Amino acid sequence: MRPTTIRLLDALRLGAAIASALLGTGGIVRAQAEREYLRPAQAAKMLADSQPWSATGPDGRAAKMTFNPDGTAIFDGPMTMSATWAIKGENFCITMRIIGDKCHRFAKTTGGLDAYTDGVLELRLRR
């Protein structure tokens, strides 16, 4: 190879390594830091209007969830079951007999809300 080609390849490799280092971690951390969660009372006001939400989990499974202002809820998926919800600290927590407590923080998105647990997307709620 010609010396000019070798220098160009070295520069490309260095550029790729820098981009990989910055995008592989820094981009994700920055995106998580910039996510704006709703306050729990704001999320509750939006969710608990007795109208069904289409819920989709990360695995693609879908269900309907209806939250009522009195702290009750209905989960209508492979089976229908009652649930309750409550605000606990900075979280909106849903309690179902099968799964126990699941606490989320919500971010507003186009068409609905996304539910995060420990910064990981767990549920998409849409209407």
Beta strands, then each sheet from edge to edge (+ up, - down):
strand 1: 52-56
strand 2: 62-67
strand 3: 72-76
strand 4: 80-88
strand 5: 91-96
strand 6: 100-109
strand 7: 112-117
strand 8: 120-126
sheet 1: 1+ 2- 3+ 4- 5+ 6- 7+ 8- 1+
end
